[in-house]
């Protein structure tokens, strides 16, 4: 007969476990129901022993005469099947011969107290009292019924408390055909080969942009390659911006700069909301869309002429305004991205801004002075640029070539006229 631990068959235990589950914050919120469904389905005890060669040995010796079980003092790892019993005689019948237990614990019997071990239970009482309950359990949805539930049960039996303040449940990584990866299937993808080909930051960025928290996602090397392209794009943006001075005064912001900084404010808010919900999908996709599709493709191209100001057509303060905006956007982008791509952002930060680690910097905050109604003009600006590029392509005109024509634009875009004329080399905008 194997050892069993009651899962809480009685309604009282179930109510208590459900109560503790309700006290923990779940990310995403709806994933709590997975645990609740499992608790409600329980009808049998938990067999905690296994008849296996490998596993954590159960530290029990039995009296050879009367069979009474004897448990040794804690603080040492015991192997009863091969070690002499640490007792002189049976406390019931006085027999001096013992037989060691040969069974091992179920895997989850150990794992269910892993968080207690981490925060010093029975080893560092001061730290344990300070750290309990543990702040976070990050895990996959596939082991809610094993690791998460058993951790709650064990902690409840010991302390009548919840084991964690928060639980973060991620989805399953599937192969390109949508099947779960298993060594036995031969479809498991090991990340080391991806690191060697594309870099670890690219792999991390791919995993962040691929699926919302709690959702399954499919592996695709082509999409990892796409993530590497973004990392390379960021590096190239930084290399371009590094050619301009970092300024903190003596600048004047153009309408284009103000619009971009207002967009940056929105990016900061969106990223903070995503990180607060422990969902890297939100900031990763927001950063990629902003950095590549807006900042690099439109603002950098539009502000480039003013930043260089080779012919002196722009006021010196407006030129410095372009420098300020370029560096403000770049430094903010890499700080927002640092939790996802820690290595490339650290390298860029050291190269451009500080000898102190980027991971010691405060998280960006929304700035009151960056707020502007000009932010609402972004869609019209993007439409204007796209239309000009399309027209030049259709007429086989190089993007860098002058467009000797009068271009009619929405009247709201007149505030950007100087930058747009320089960007597209347009003779006249009306």
C-alpha positions in Angstrom: 0.0 0.0 0.0 1.4 3.4 -1.0 1.4 6.5 1.2 -1.4 8.9 0.6 -2.1 12.4 1.6 -5.7 13.7 1.7 -6.3 16.2 -1.0 -9.0 17.6 1.2 -11.9 15.4 0.3 -14.1 17.2 2.8 -16.0 20.3 1.8 -14.2 22.2 4.6 -10.8 21.6 3.1 -12.1 22.5 -0.4 -13.6 25.7 0.9 -10.3 26.6 2.6 -8.2 25.9 -0.5 -10.6 27.9 -2.7 -10.4 30.8 -0.2 -6.6 30.8 -0.5 -6.8 30.7 -4.3 -9.1 33.7 -4.1 -6.5 35.6 -2.1 -3.8 35.3 -4.7 -3.6 37.6 -7.7 -3.5 35.7 -11.0 -1.9 36.8 -14.2 -3.9 36.7 -16.5 -6.9 37.1 -14.3 -9.0 34.5 -16.0 -6.4 31.7 -15.4 -7.6 31.4 -11.8 -10.5 29.4 -13.0 -8.2 26.6 -14.1 -7.2 26.1 -10.5 -10.8 26.4 -9.3 -12.0 23.8 -11.8 -9.3 21.3 -10.6 -10.2 21.9 -6.9 -13.9 21.2 -7.6 -13.1 18.0 -9.5 -11.1 16.3 -6.7 -12.6 13.0 -5.4 -9.6 10.9 -4.3 -6.5 11.1 -2.1 -3.0 12.0 -3.4 -0.7 9.0 -3.4 2.6 10.6 -2.5 4.9 7.6 -2.8 6.3 5.9 -5.9 8.0 2.6 -6.5 10.9 4.0 -8.6 14.6 3.8 -8.6 15.1 7.5 -8.9 13.5 10.1 -6.6 13.6 11.6 -3.1 13.9 8.7 -0.6 11.2 8.5 2.0 13.1 8.8 5.4 11.4 6.0 7.4 12.8 2.8 9.0 10.5 0.0 10.2 11.1 -2.2 13.2 11.9 -5.7 11.9 9.9 -7.3 14.7 6.7 -5.2 15.2 6.8 -3.0 12.1 6.6 0.3 13.9 7.8 3.1 11.6 10.6 5.4 12.9 11.4 8.8 11.5 14.9 10.3 12.1 15.7 13.9 13.1 15.5 16.5 10.3 18.5 18.3 8.9 20.1 15.5 7.0 19.3 13.7 3.7 18.6 10.0 4.4 18.6 6.9 2.2 16.9 4.2 4.3 17.3 1.5 1.7 21.1 1.6 1.9 21.9 3.2 5.3 21.9 1.8 8.8 19.0 3.1 10.9 20.0 6.1 13.1 18.2 4.4 16.1 19.6 2.0 18.6 16.3 0.2 19.3 12.6 0.2 18.6 10.8 2.5 20.9 7.9 0.1 21.1 9.4 -3.4 21.4 13.1 -2.8 21.9 14.1 -4.7 18.8 17.5 -3.5 17.4 16.9 -4.5 13.8 15.3 -2.2 11.3 14.2 -2.3 7.6 14.6 0.8 5.5 11.9 2.2 3.3 12.5 1.5 -0.4 9.9 3.8 -2.0 10.5 7.4 -3.1 8.3 10.4 -3.0 6.1 11.6 -5.8 7.9 14.4 -7.8 5.3 16.9 -6.8 5.7 16.1 -3.1 9.2 17.8 -3.3 8.2 20.5 -5.7 5.2 21.5 -3.7 7.5 23.1 -1.0 10.1 24.5 -3.4 9.0 28.1 -2.6 9.4 27.4 1.2 12.9 26.1 0.6 13.8 29.2 -1.5 12.7 31.6 1.3 14.6 29.8 4.0 12.0 27.6 5.8 13.7 25.7 8.7 17.0 27.3 7.7 16.7 31.1 8.1 13.7 31.9 10.3 14.2 35.7 10.1 14.2 35.8 6.3 11.4 33.3 6.1 9.1 35.4 8.3 10.0 38.5 6.2 9.5 36.7 2.8 6.4 34.5 3.5 4.2 34.3 1.6 6.4 34.2 -1.5 5.8 37.1 -3.9 5.4 35.2 -7.2 4.9 31.7 -8.6 5.7 31.7 -12.4 4.7 28.5 -14.2 3.0 26.9 -17.1 -0.8 26.3 -17.3 -0.1 22.6 -17.8 1.0 22.0 -14.2 -1.7 23.9 -12.4 -3.2 20.6 -11.1 0.3 19.4 -10.0 2.7 22.1 -8.9 0.4 25.0 -8.1 -2.4 23.0 -6.4 -0.1 20.8 -4.4 1.9 23.9 -3.3 -1.2 25.5 -2.0 -2.3 22.3 -0.2 1.1 21.7 1.5 1.4 25.3 2.6 -2.2 25.3 3.9 -1.5 22.1 5.9 1.6 23.7 7.4 0.5 27.3 8.0 -3.2 27.6 7.0 -1.9 30.4 4.7 -1.5 31.0 0.9 1.9 30.2 -0.5 2.1 33.1 -2.9 0.9 36.7 -3.3 0.7 36.3 -7.1 0.7 33.6 -9.7 1.8 34.0 -13.3 0.6 31.3 -15.7 2.2 31.1 -19.2 0.9 29.1 -22.1 2.6 26.1 -23.8 5.3 26.3 -26.5 4.2 24.2 -29.5 6.1 23.1 -32.5 5.4 24.5 -36.0 2.5 22.1 -36.5 0.8 23.1 -33.3 1.8 20.0 -31.3 3.3 19.9 -27.8 7.0 19.4 -27.8 8.3 16.2 -26.3 11.7 14.5 -26.5 10.0 11.2 -27.3 8.4 12.8 -30.3 11.6 14.3 -31.5 10.0 17.7 -32.1 11.6 19.6 -29.2 13.5 22.7 -30.1 16.5 23.6 -27.9 17.2 27.3 -27.6 21.0 27.0 -27.7 21.0 26.6 -31.5 18.8 29.6 -31.8 21.2 31.6 -29.6 24.1 30.7 -31.8 22.3 31.8 -35.0 20.4 34.8 -33.9 21.5 35.8 -30.4 19.7 35.3 -27.0 18.1 38.8 -27.1 16.5 38.0 -30.4 15.1 34.7 -29.0 13.9 36.5 -25.9 12.2 39.2 -28.0 10.6 36.6 -30.2 9.1 34.8 -27.2 7.8 38.1 -25.8 6.0 39.2 -29.1 4.7 35.8 -29.9 1.7 35.2 -27.6 -0.2 37.0 -24.9 0.3 35.7 -21.4 -1.6 32.5 -20.8 -1.9 31.7 -24.5 -0.2 28.9 -26.3 2.3 29.8 -29.1 4.0 28.0 -32.0 7.7 28.0 -32.5 8.8 29.4 -35.9 12.4 29.9 -36.8 11.3 32.4 -39.4 9.7 34.5 -36.8 12.8 34.3 -34.6 14.7 35.5 -37.6 12.3 38.4 -37.8 12.9 39.2 -34.1 16.6 39.3 -34.9 15.9 41.8 -37.7 14.3 44.1 -35.1 17.3 43.9 -32.8 19.5 44.7 -35.8 17.2 47.6 -36.7 17.4 49.0 -33.2 21.2 48.8 -33.3 21.3 50.7 -36.7 18.9 53.3 -35.4 21.2 53.9 -32.4 24.3 54.0 -34.6 22.6 56.8 -36.7 21.5 58.8 -33.7 24.9 58.4 -32.0 26.3 60.8 -34.7 24.4 63.7 -33.1 25.2 65.4 -29.8 23.2 64.9 -26.6 21.6 68.2 -25.6 19.6 69.2 -22.5 19.2 73.0 -23.2 19.3 75.6 -25.9 16.8 73.7 -28.1 13.4 74.5 -29.6 10.9 71.7 -30.4 9.2 71.7 -33.8 5.6 70.5 -34.2 7.1 67.2 -35.4 9.2 66.8 -32.3 6.2 67.6 -30.0 4.1 65.0 -31.8 6.8 62.4 -31.5 7.3 63.1 -27.8 3.6 62.9 -27.2 3.6 59.5 -28.9 6.5 58.5 -26.6 4.4 59.3 -23.6 1.7 57.0 -24.9 4.3 54.2 -25.4 5.6 54.6 -21.8 2.0 54.2 -20.4 1.3 51.2 -22.6 4.5 49.5 -21.6 4.0 50.2 -17.9 0.5 48.7 -18.1 1.8 45.6 -19.8 4.6 45.1 -17.3 2.3 45.7 -14.4 0.2 42.8 -15.6 3.4 40.7 -16.1 2.5 40.4 -19.8 5.6 41.0 -21.9 3.6 40.6 -25.1 2.1 44.1 -24.6 5.4 46.1 -24.3 7.3 44.0 -26.8 4.7 44.6 -29.5 4.2 48.3 -28.6 8.0 48.9 -28.7 8.4 47.2 -32.0 5.5 49.1 -33.6 6.7 52.4 -32.3 10.5 52.0 -32.8 10.3 50.5 -36.3 7.0 51.6 -37.9 6.8 55.2 -36.5 10.1 56.4 -35.0 12.5 54.9 -37.6 10.4 54.9 -40.7 8.8 58.3 -40.3 10.2 60.6 -37.6 13.9 59.8 -38.1 13.5 60.2 -41.9 11.6 63.4 -41.4 13.9 64.9 -38.8 17.1 63.8 -40.6 17.5 67.0 -42.7 17.0 69.3 -39.7 19.3 67.2 -37.6 22.1 67.5 -40.2 21.1 71.1 -41.2 23.9 71.0 -43.8 22.6 74.0 -45.8 21.7 76.0 -42.7 18.0 76.2 -43.7 16.8 75.5 -40.2 17.2 77.6 -37.1 20.0 76.4 -34.9 17.6 75.8 -32.0 15.3 73.7 -34.1 18.3 71.6 -35.1 19.1 71.0 -31.5 15.4 70.2 -31.0 15.8 67.3 -33.4 18.9 66.1 -31.5 17.0 66.3 -28.2 14.0 64.4 -29.6 16.1 61.7 -31.3 18.1 60.9 -28.1 15.1 61.2 -25.8 13.2 58.7 -27.9 16.1 56.3 -28.2 17.1 56.3 -24.6 13.5 55.8 -23.5 13.0 52.9 -26.0 16.0 51.0 -24.8 15.0 51.5 -21.1 11.5 50.2 -21.9 13.0 47.2 -23.8 15.7 46.4 -21.2 13.7 43.8 -19.3 13.1 41.8 -22.5 16.4 42.4 -24.3 18.9 42.9 -21.5 22.2 42.6 -23.4 21.8 44.7 -26.5 20.1 47.5 -24.4 23.0 47.3 -21.9 25.6 47.6 -24.7 23.8 50.6 -26.3 23.3 52.3 -22.9 27.0 52.1 -22.0 28.0 53.2 -25.5 25.8 56.2 -25.6 24.5 57.4 -22.2 26.2 56.1 -19.0 28.8 53.8 -17.5 26.1 52.8 -15.0 24.0 49.7 -15.9 20.7 50.4 -17.7 19.2 47.9 -15.3 19.8 50.3 -12.4 17.9 53.1 -14.1 14.4 54.1 -13.0 11.6 53.0 -15.3 10.5 55.8 -17.7 7.5 57.9 -16.6 5.0 59.9 -18.5 6.1 63.6 -18.8 3.6 66.4 -18.5 5.6 68.6 -20.8 5.4 66.0 -23.6 1.6 66.1 -23.7 0.3 67.6 -27.0 -2.8 67.6 -29.2 -0.4 67.1 -32.1 -0.3 63.4 -31.3 -3.7 63.1 -33.0 -2.1 64.1 -36.3 0.1 61.0 -36.5 -2.3 58.9 -38.8 -2.5 61.8 -41.2 1.3 62.2 -41.2 1.9 58.5 -41.9 -0.7 58.6 -44.7 1.0 61.6 -46.3 4.5 60.0 -46.2 3.2 56.7 -47.5 1.4 58.5 -50.4 4.5 60.4 -51.4 6.7 57.2 -51.3 4.1 55.3 -53.3 3.9 58.1 -55.9 7.7 58.2 -56.3 7.9 54.5 -56.7 5.2 54.5 -59.3 7.0 57.2 -61.3 10.4 55.6 -60.8 11.6 58.5 -58.8 14.3 57.8 -56.2 13.2 58.6 -52.7 16.2 60.9 -52.3 15.4 62.7 -55.6 13.7 66.1 -55.7 10.0 66.1 -56.4 9.4 69.1 -58.7 5.8 69.5 -58.1 3.2 71.2 -55.9 1.8 68.8 -53.3 -1.6 69.5 -51.8 -2.0 68.2 -48.2 -4.6 68.3 -45.5 -4.5 71.8 -43.9 -3.8 70.2 -40.4 -0.3 69.1 -41.7 0.9 72.6 -42.4 2.6 72.6 -39.0 5.0 69.9 -40.3 5.5 71.6 -43.7 9.2 72.5 -43.3 10.2 69.0 -42.2 8.1 67.3 -44.9 9.5 69.5 -47.7 13.0 68.7 -46.6 12.2 65.0 -46.1 10.6 64.4 -49.5 12.5 67.2 -51.3 9.2 68.7 -52.4 9.2 72.0 -54.2 6.0 73.3 -52.6 3.3 72.1 -50.2 -0.1 73.8 -50.2 
